[in-house]
Amino acid sequence: MDSLSFGTITFDWTFLSALLSIVVIDLVLAGDNAVVIAMAVRSLPKEQRRKGIIYGSAAAVLLRIIITFFVAKLLLVNYVKLAGGAVILWIAVKLFVEDEEAVATHHEGMSLWHAIRLIVIADITMALDNMLAVGGASHGNFFLLLFGLTLSIPLIVFTSSLLSLLMDKYPVIIYIGAAILGKVGGEMIMTDPVIGRLFAPGPVLRYALEGLFAAGVIAAGLFLVRRDRAKLEKAAQSRE
């Protein structure tokens, strides 16, 4: 990534092509972030969901702007993506369990600030590739960089709001969302420089393992949900 300058708005082909590239990058890469936000606010009271989406997205994008200055080198550091993938897998399982319990008990199980904290952690962890792509497309123009990262706010807010509503109507989307996050976490782990040097996984093996991570998130989530329900039932029986 080039060293950043404030940049100028010239409307020549170089500027406009970079602008178009950034818009496409935001459109393509906003989906994964929208999934985790929608799942994070799923168990909030409906009147707080929009606040959670807006505050969480804004805080995450602000941190993106700061971190983008360092992300090009950060992605090359050993274990960074490995650790990030593990964090995403943990968040995926946690959100799946909380959403499943909210559906089963018909009550909200997460506070607004708890949801925002998960959104920020997951977004920053998942957005490394997004930040690198936007940073590269901006060619050192700070205006383009700021535009690209700011544009992601309305895209993610709209997509996550839509997904949150769909999850209310079709709870099976929770399973799909958890699987997507599991796949993202697996992809980060498999593309860590250390894993690449030690195992050099080819495309087929990488995709198979990503699918395994996706299924593993759902399996782990279901196990924890059933374990918690068994504990509650046992406690209820002991009180009778």
Residue pairs with C-beta under 8 A, 6 or more apart in sequence:
1 72
1 132
1 135
1 136
1 140
2 139
2 140
3 140
4 69
4 138
4 140
4 141
4 142
4 145
5 140
5 141
5 142
6 141
6 142
6 143
7 138
7 140
7 141
7 142
7 143
7 144
8 141
8 143
9 15
9 143
14 139
15 141
15 144
18 137
18 138
18 139
18 141
18 144
19 144
19 147
21 137
22 134
22 137
22 138
22 144
22 147
22 148
22 151
23 148
23 151
25 130
25 133
25 134
25 137
25 148
26 130
26 134
26 148
26 151
26 152
26 155
27 155
29 127
29 129
29 130
29 133
30 152
30 155
30 156
30 159
31 159
32 126
32 180
32 181
32 184
33 60
33 122
33 123
33 126
33 127
33 130
33 152
33 156
33 160
34 155
34 156
34 159
34 160
34 163
35 160
35 163
35 177
35 180
35 181
36 91
36 92
36 95
36 118
36 119
36 122
36 123
36 126
36 177
36 181
37 52
37 53
37 56
37 57
37 119
37 123
37 156
37 160
38 159
38 160
38 161
38 163
38 164
38 167
38 177
39 95
39 96
39 99
39 167
39 174
39 177
39 178
39 181
40 52
40 56
40 95
40 110
40 115
40 118
40 119
40 122
41 48
41 49
41 52
41 53
41 56
41 115
41 119
41 160
41 164
42 95
42 98
42 99
42 102
42 164
42 167
42 168
42 174
43 98
43 99
43 101
43 102
43 108
43 109
43 110
43 115
44 52
44 108
44 110
44 111
44 112
44 115
45 108
48 112
49 161
49 164
50 161
51 112
52 112
52 115
52 116
52 119
53 156
53 157
53 160
53 161
53 164
54 157
55 112
55 116
56 115
56 116
56 119
56 120
56 123
57 119
57 123
57 152
57 153
57 156
57 157
57 160
58 153
59 116
59 119
59 120
60 119
60 120
60 123
60 124
60 127
61 149
61 150
61 152
61 153
63 120
63 123
63 124
64 123
64 124
64 127
64 130
64 131
64 149
64 152
65 145
65 146
65 149
67 74
67 124
67 131
68 131
68 134
68 135
68 145
68 149
71 128
71 131
71 132
71 135
72 132
72 135
72 136
74 80
74 128
75 81
75 128
75 129
75 132
76 193
77 193
78 192
78 193
78 194
79 192
79 194
80 128
80 192
81 128
81 188
81 189
81 191
81 192
81 193
82 188
82 189
82 192
82 194
82 195
84 125
84 126
84 128
84 188
85 184
85 185
85 186
85 187
85 188
85 189
85 190
85 192
86 185
86 189
87 121
87 122
87 125
87 185
88 122
88 125
88 126
88 181
88 184
88 185
88 188
89 181
89 182
89 185
89 186
89 213
89 216
89 217
91 118
91 121
91 122
91 125
91 181
92 178
92 181
92 182
92 185
92 217
92 221
93 178
93 217
93 220
93 221
93 224
94 118
95 118
95 177
95 178
95 181
96 174
96 175
96 178
96 217
96 218
96 221
96 225
97 221
97 224
97 225
97 228
98 109
98 110
99 167
99 174
100 174
100 221
100 222
100 225
101 109
101 225
101 228
102 108
102 109
102 110
103 171
103 174
104 225
104 229
122 181
125 188
126 184
126 188
130 152
131 149
134 145
134 148
134 149
135 145
137 144
137 148
138 144
138 145
138 148
163 173
163 177
166 173
167 173
167 174
167 177
175 218
178 214
178 217
178 218
178 221
179 214
179 215
179 217
179 218
180 214
181 217
182 213
182 214
182 215
182 216
182 217
182 218
183 210
183 211
183 213
183 214
185 213
185 217
186 209
186 210
186 211
186 212
186 213
186 214
187 206
187 210
189 195
189 213
190 201
190 206
190 209
190 210
191 206
195 201
201 209
